[in-house]
């Protein structure tokens, strides 16, 4: 990469074409300890009906973090997440036969002229509104099986789903209602005007479905994960990989609803500079994202990045805000410590562990593989056995579904001396004290 001057604050409003490509020079460079401020685009559905995007999402162009080398990690503090969309649409999907090559997220195809990743234009509203620029054919690779249009109040505290007439009003001014960033090329999903759910109330709790570092090989952004990445194995398109090559992922696409304002995400560095990117902001989501999609929104995000030298992790580690921790993984109160010390005295136990929570991200083809992956990552980093990690997660933590079919968090209380040995104690202790 060319040498550029690193900035204390970087403003990002440019986006990838859906491919995270480590061979491309990074346009932005931020100082270690600096901040990234980004205007993010909506995630899944807009890109899914925009076949010119090759990854299923439209994330920010990666940011080079000064001093980050392969084998390091980057701690990303999520200082703020603000939803800017007034409305959005989402729901369950079904792929459309003949409208893609192997993978509708990656290789959308016009069924008439046969062009792969064709440019499109919008003609009216509804499912047939997205048209191929070359031959005017309806071209979306996906349709809704059950969908809804949702609008938010000014405080961004609640949302409600709209009836057909209101959804169509939103559809006619899609970019304005979604507040799509100027340099985004996605078609606004509200154009389709789905309205199967009417009058449903939902609370907002925004988070980032995509946050991470650039993988060691070119991958479609939504497939930078152990579950979605399975679709790339021996695929009939340009981004086909082997099962072994999927290990180059960084699991930036997690859809874990605890990756929200106030949390810290520690990410692996697999290319020089790390290449921090983000996107796929959601207004709300229950654990598992069981519908396959949720309320994709535009927003403004502020991150602070800090390099951790030599941590050498395979996948992300999350420090959730204390409110989001499983009950058994919450740091002990002073009174609980006193009770434990009294019990230890009665039984002659001379020393009790001091510990703090960590959530290890695991991904795989299914939830069983993802759990194994998370446990193995935890054990390898901490220098303990997998059975010990299993015991600690059972009595001082929890296994929680991030995304179905294959993203989990393995959370447990980690002894202070293990954190200290890995250079994590100051960060973790400072966060939870």
SULJO-V755274 format. One line per field, one symbol per residue. phi: phi as a letter, one per 20 degrees, with the letter a starting at -180 (. if undefined). A space follows every 10 residues. Layout:
phi=???
This chain:
phi=.ffcffdfcd ddbdcfeode dfeefefdcd ffnecddcee efegfgffdc ffedcncbdf ffdfdgnedg oeccedeefb ccfdfebbba qfdcfdgnda dmbffdcfcf feenfelffc bdcncnfefe cfffcmefcf fccfebcbdc ddfffldccc edfgffffff gfcgfffelf ggefdfffff gflfbfecnf dceebfbdfc brcfffbfcg gfeeafeffg feflfebfdf cefffffffc lfedlefeec gnecdedfdd cgnnmfcbrl fdfaafgolf fnbbffcead cdcddcfdfm fldebfcddf fggefggfdf gfffffffff ffffffdmef bdfdbcecde eccafbffff fgffffffff femcefgfff ffffdcaadc fecedbccdd dafdggffff fdmdffffff fee
